[in-house]
């Protein structure tokens, strides 16, 4: 387990999850902010063709929220990775 240095800033790790659309990225970032998080980077198009943004939660953990148009979701809501 890593000790909390209290220094803030990037700790060398980011938690990430994918959502189904760019709009869902923006909605998730807004919900995180409403819950006490801080949007670090607003949702935007990225060089590889997706859309994403970042927030820190109230404990200072960095989260990425991304939409990858190349990784669809199935009917059950599971992310489908290419073979």
Buried (B, 14 or more C-beta within 10 A) or exposed (E): EEEEEEEEEEEEEEEEEBBBEBEBBBBBBBEBEEEEBEBBEEBEEEEEEBBBBBBBBEEBEBBBBBBBEEBEEEEEEEEEEEE
